[in-house]
């Protein structure tokens, strides 16, 4: 009986000790994990310190480093201060942020400049037409042509924006749009005074200014992080009637300038070397008119796909931003 009692007491003691171990096991695991973490942190901090060979009297120190500076570095690392590598990375990231901020300011200023120019053209044409009626049509180029030429020349910068990555857009469609405007404005209209007083110039300037006022307003708001669904719909839908009309107006302006180029011989060149050849400029303009309609078809397809991308789905805001 005594032996059985002893065995039962031993069993009770073993059960009690095992129960205590089970209770203390989570606490023990937590303590060991904390010790491991602290050891890893200390290793990481000591590994970032400069490796020194300290001898008797400090003769084996690293060149240019004193014990006081080394201790100061060790204390700063122990307190959690940033190391030299962290400060170098931050100093490298700062110029990138500054460059990005400068580019955003520049592109915003460019959009604002174009918006002010085309808004002035659009407002001036409406006020002149309401004040003078049909007489203002003949004087459109002389009163507005300078501002229009400045705005169209400045639009060449958009090709550099796309090429450098400042502005996200396709290069070739934008190149075609800018080229057709510059050729029509500077070659067909500005070089022939007889064409400048025709009504087609007033119609062409009105269409260009309408398209660009909406376009640059949309770009300015997006650059500032503001999105309006109605304005986005207008921007991606206004080209449907206005762009084909502007292409027809450009073709008609070139057609009106052909007789004047034939009589005056402007831009017609005779090449004597290596063989005698005469470049008759009216033929060049006729070839350009065929290229104009081919490029317009390509641009219409591109604008339609862009409209379908931005307005075809319900999540318009994410795609436009």
C-alpha positions as CSV (number, residue, x, y, z in Angstrom):
1,X,0.0,0.0,0.0
2,X,2.9,2.3,0.9
3,X,4.5,1.7,-2.5
4,X,1.3,2.4,-4.3
5,X,0.9,5.7,-2.4
6,X,4.5,6.7,-3.3
7,X,3.9,5.9,-7.0
8,X,0.6,8.0,-6.9
9,X,2.5,10.9,-5.3
10,X,5.2,10.7,-7.9
11,X,2.6,10.7,-10.7
12,X,0.9,13.7,-9.1
13,X,4.2,15.6,-8.9
14,X,5.0,14.7,-12.5
15,X,1.6,15.9,-13.7
16,X,2.0,19.2,-11.7
17,X,5.5,19.8,-13.2
18,X,4.3,19.0,-16.7
19,X,1.3,21.4,-16.2
20,X,3.6,24.1,-15.0
21,X,5.9,23.6,-18.0
22,X,3.0,23.9,-20.3
23,X,1.9,27.1,-18.7
24,X,5.4,28.6,-18.8
25,X,6.1,27.3,-22.4
26,X,4.5,30.3,-24.3
27,X,6.2,32.8,-22.0
28,X,9.6,31.0,-22.5
29,X,9.1,31.0,-26.3
30,X,8.3,34.7,-26.3
31,X,11.4,35.5,-24.2
32,X,13.7,33.5,-26.6
33,X,12.2,35.2,-29.6
34,X,12.8,38.6,-28.1
35,X,16.4,37.7,-27.3
36,X,16.9,36.5,-30.9
37,X,15.5,39.7,-32.3
38,X,17.7,41.8,-30.1
39,X,20.7,39.7,-31.1
40,X,20.0,40.2,-34.8
41,X,19.6,44.0,-34.3
42,X,22.9,44.2,-32.5
43,X,24.6,42.2,-35.2
44,X,23.1,44.5,-37.9
45,X,24.3,47.6,-36.0
46,X,27.7,46.4,-35.3
47,X,28.1,45.2,-39.0
48,X,27.5,48.7,-40.2
49,X,30.3,50.1,-38.0
50,X,33.7,50.7,-39.7
51,X,36.1,47.8,-39.1
52,X,38.9,49.0,-36.9
53,X,42.1,47.4,-35.6
54,X,42.7,49.0,-32.2
55,X,46.1,48.3,-30.7
56,X,47.8,49.5,-27.6
57,X,47.7,53.3,-27.4
58,X,45.4,53.5,-30.5
59,X,48.2,52.8,-33.0
60,X,46.2,50.4,-35.0
61,X,43.2,52.7,-35.8
62,X,41.8,53.3,-39.2
63,X,43.4,56.2,-41.0
64,X,41.5,59.5,-40.4
65,X,39.2,58.1,-37.7
66,X,39.5,58.9,-34.0
67,X,38.2,56.7,-31.1
68,X,35.8,59.5,-30.1
69,X,34.2,59.7,-33.5
70,X,33.9,55.9,-33.7
71,X,32.2,55.9,-30.3
72,X,29.9,58.7,-31.4
73,X,28.9,56.7,-34.5
74,X,28.3,53.6,-32.3
75,X,26.1,55.6,-29.9
76,X,24.1,57.1,-32.8
77,X,23.6,53.7,-34.3
78,X,22.5,52.3,-30.9
79,X,20.0,55.2,-30.5
80,X,18.5,54.4,-33.9
81,X,19.9,57.4,-35.9
82,X,20.3,57.0,-39.7
83,X,23.6,55.6,-41.0
84,X,25.7,57.1,-43.7
85,X,24.3,54.8,-46.3
86,X,20.8,55.9,-45.5
87,X,21.6,59.5,-45.7
88,X,23.3,58.9,-49.1
89,X,20.2,57.2,-50.4
90,X,18.0,60.0,-49.2
91,X,20.4,62.6,-50.8
92,X,20.1,60.7,-54.1
93,X,16.3,60.6,-54.0
94,X,16.0,64.3,-53.2
95,X,17.3,65.5,-56.7
96,X,14.8,63.1,-58.4
97,X,11.9,64.6,-56.4
98,X,13.1,68.1,-57.2
99,X,13.4,67.3,-60.9
100,X,10.0,65.8,-60.9
101,X,8.5,68.9,-59.2
102,X,10.3,71.1,-61.7
103,X,8.9,69.1,-64.7
104,X,5.4,69.3,-63.3
105,X,5.7,73.0,-62.8
106,X,7.0,73.4,-66.4
107,X,4.3,71.3,-68.0
108,X,1.6,73.1,-66.0
109,X,3.0,76.5,-67.2
110,X,3.0,75.2,-70.8
111,X,-0.6,74.1,-70.6
112,X,-1.6,77.4,-69.0
113,X,0.2,79.4,-71.8
114,X,-1.6,77.5,-74.5
115,X,-4.9,77.8,-72.7
116,X,-4.5,81.6,-72.4
117,X,-3.5,81.9,-76.0
118,X,-6.4,79.9,-77.5
119,X,-8.9,81.4,-75.1
120,X,-7.8,84.9,-76.2
121,X,-8.2,83.9,-79.9
122,X,-11.7,82.3,-79.3
123,X,-13.0,85.3,-77.2
124,X,-11.6,87.9,-79.6
125,X,-13.2,86.2,-82.6
126,X,-16.6,86.1,-80.9
127,X,-16.4,89.7,-79.8
128,X,-15.2,90.9,-83.2
129,X,-18.0,89.0,-85.0
130,X,-20.7,90.4,-82.6
131,X,-19.3,93.9,-83.0
132,X,-18.5,94.2,-86.7
133,X,-20.4,91.3,-88.2
134,X,-19.2,89.9,-91.5
135,X,-16.6,92.7,-91.9
136,X,-14.5,91.0,-89.1
137,X,-14.0,87.9,-91.2
138,X,-11.7,89.5,-93.7
139,X,-9.5,91.0,-90.9
140,X,-9.2,87.8,-88.9
141,X,-5.7,86.9,-89.8
142,X,-4.3,90.4,-89.4
143,X,-5.8,90.7,-85.9
144,X,-5.3,87.1,-84.6
145,X,-2.8,85.5,-86.9
146,X,0.3,86.5,-84.8
147,X,-1.1,84.8,-81.6
148,X,-2.1,81.8,-83.6
149,X,1.3,81.4,-85.1
150,X,3.0,81.7,-81.7
151,X,0.7,79.0,-80.2
152,X,1.2,76.6,-83.1
153,X,5.0,77.1,-83.0
154,X,5.0,76.4,-79.2
155,X,3.0,73.2,-79.8
156,X,6.2,71.7,-81.4
157,X,7.5,71.4,-77.8
158,X,4.8,68.7,-77.2
159,X,6.9,66.4,-79.4
160,X,9.9,67.0,-77.1
161,X,7.6,66.4,-74.1
162,X,6.5,63.0,-75.5
163,X,10.0,62.0,-76.5
164,X,11.5,62.9,-73.1
165,X,8.7,61.2,-71.2
166,X,7.2,64.4,-69.6
167,X,3.9,63.9,-71.3
168,X,2.3,60.5,-71.8
169,X,1.0,60.3,-75.4
170,X,1.7,58.6,-78.7
171,X,4.4,60.4,-80.7
172,X,3.3,59.8,-84.3
173,X,-0.4,60.9,-84.1
174,X,0.6,64.0,-82.3
175,X,3.3,64.6,-84.9
176,X,0.8,64.4,-87.7
177,X,-1.6,66.8,-86.0
178,X,1.1,69.4,-85.4
179,X,2.6,69.1,-88.9
180,X,-0.7,69.5,-90.7
181,X,-1.5,72.7,-88.8
182,X,1.9,74.2,-89.3
183,X,2.0,73.5,-93.0
184,X,-1.5,74.9,-93.5
185,X,-0.9,78.0,-91.4
186,X,2.7,79.0,-92.5
187,X,2.8,77.7,-96.0
188,X,-0.7,78.0,-97.5
189,X,-2.0,81.0,-95.5
190,X,0.8,83.2,-94.1
191,X,2.8,83.1,-97.4
192,X,-0.2,84.3,-99.6
193,X,-1.8,87.6,-98.7
194,X,-4.7,86.8,-101.1
195,X,-5.7,83.8,-98.9
196,X,-5.5,85.7,-95.6
197,X,-8.6,87.7,-96.2
198,X,-10.8,84.7,-97.1
199,X,-13.6,83.3,-94.8
200,X,-12.0,79.9,-94.6
201,X,-9.3,81.3,-92.4
202,X,-11.8,82.5,-89.9
203,X,-13.5,79.1,-89.9
204,X,-10.2,77.3,-89.5
205,X,-9.1,79.5,-86.6
206,X,-12.4,79.0,-84.8
207,X,-12.3,75.2,-85.1
208,X,-8.7,75.1,-83.8
209,X,-9.3,77.4,-80.9
210,X,-12.5,75.4,-79.8
211,X,-10.6,72.1,-79.8
212,X,-7.6,73.5,-78.0
213,X,-9.5,75.4,-75.3
214,X,-11.2,72.2,-74.2
215,X,-8.1,70.1,-74.6
216,X,-5.8,72.4,-72.5
217,X,-8.4,72.9,-69.8
218,X,-8.7,69.2,-69.4
219,X,-4.9,68.8,-69.3
220,X,-4.5,71.6,-66.7
221,X,-7.1,70.1,-64.4
222,X,-5.6,66.6,-64.7
223,X,-2.1,68.0,-63.9
224,X,-3.5,69.5,-60.7
225,X,-5.2,66.2,-59.8
226,X,-8.8,67.4,-60.6
227,X,-11.1,65.3,-62.7
228,X,-14.5,66.2,-64.2
229,X,-16.4,63.5,-66.0
230,X,-18.3,66.0,-68.1
231,X,-15.2,67.8,-69.2
232,X,-13.5,64.5,-70.0
233,X,-16.5,63.4,-72.1
234,X,-16.5,66.7,-73.9
235,X,-12.7,66.5,-74.6
236,X,-13.0,62.9,-76.0
237,X,-16.1,63.7,-78.0
238,X,-15.6,67.2,-79.4
239,X,-13.2,65.9,-82.1
240,X,-16.0,63.8,-83.7
241,X,-17.5,66.8,-85.5
242,X,-14.7,69.3,-85.2
243,X,-11.6,67.4,-86.4
244,X,-13.1,66.3,-89.8
245,X,-14.4,69.8,-90.4
246,X,-10.9,71.2,-89.6
247,X,-9.3,68.8,-92.1
248,X,-11.8,69.8,-94.8
249,X,-11.1,73.5,-93.9
250,X,-7.3,72.9,-94.3
251,X,-7.8,71.2,-97.6
252,X,-10.0,74.0,-98.9
253,X,-7.4,76.6,-97.7
254,X,-4.7,74.8,-99.6
255,X,-6.9,74.5,-102.7
256,X,-7.6,78.3,-102.5
257,X,-3.8,79.0,-102.4
258,X,-2.9,76.8,-105.4
259,X,-3.7,79.5,-108.1
260,X,-1.6,82.0,-106.3
261,X,1.3,79.7,-106.0
262,X,1.0,78.9,-109.7
263,X,1.1,82.6,-110.7
264,X,3.8,83.8,-108.3
265,X,6.0,80.7,-108.4
266,X,6.6,80.8,-104.6
267,X,8.7,77.9,-103.3
268,X,9.2,76.5,-106.8
269,X,12.9,75.5,-107.1
270,X,15.1,74.6,-110.0
271,X,17.9,72.1,-109.3
272,X,20.8,72.1,-111.8
273,X,23.1,69.5,-110.1
274,X,23.4,66.5,-110.6
275,X,20.8,66.9,-113.3
276,X,18.4,69.7,-114.4
277,X,15.1,69.4,-112.3
278,X,12.4,71.8,-111.5
279,X,10.3,71.3,-108.3
280,X,6.9,72.8,-109.1
281,X,5.4,73.6,-105.6
282,X,1.7,73.4,-106.6
283,X,2.3,69.7,-107.4
284,X,3.9,69.3,-104.0
285,X,0.8,70.8,-102.4
286,X,-1.5,68.5,-104.3
287,X,0.5,65.5,-103.1
288,X,0.3,66.9,-99.6
289,X,-3.5,67.1,-99.8
290,X,-3.6,63.3,-100.5
291,X,-1.3,62.7,-97.6
292,X,-3.4,65.0,-95.4
293,X,-6.6,62.8,-95.9
294,X,-4.6,59.6,-95.3
295,X,-3.1,61.0,-92.1
296,X,-6.6,62.3,-91.0
297,X,-8.0,58.7,-91.4
298,X,-5.2,57.4,-89.1
299,X,-5.7,60.1,-86.5
300,X,-9.5,59.5,-86.5
301,X,-8.8,55.8,-85.7
302,X,-6.4,56.8,-83.0
303,X,-8.8,59.3,-81.4
304,X,-11.6,56.7,-81.5
305,X,-9.5,54.1,-79.7
306,X,-8.5,56.7,-77.1
307,X,-12.1,57.7,-76.6
308,X,-13.1,54.0,-76.2
309,X,-10.3,53.5,-73.7
310,X,-11.2,56.4,-71.5
311,X,-15.0,56.5,-71.8
312,X,-15.8,52.9,-72.7
313,X,-15.6,51.5,-69.1
314,X,-17.2,52.5,-65.9
315,X,-13.8,53.1,-64.1
316,X,-13.0,56.3,-66.0
317,X,-11.3,58.1,-63.3
318,X,-8.5,55.6,-62.8
319,X,-7.8,55.3,-66.5
320,X,-7.7,59.0,-67.2
321,X,-5.3,59.7,-64.3
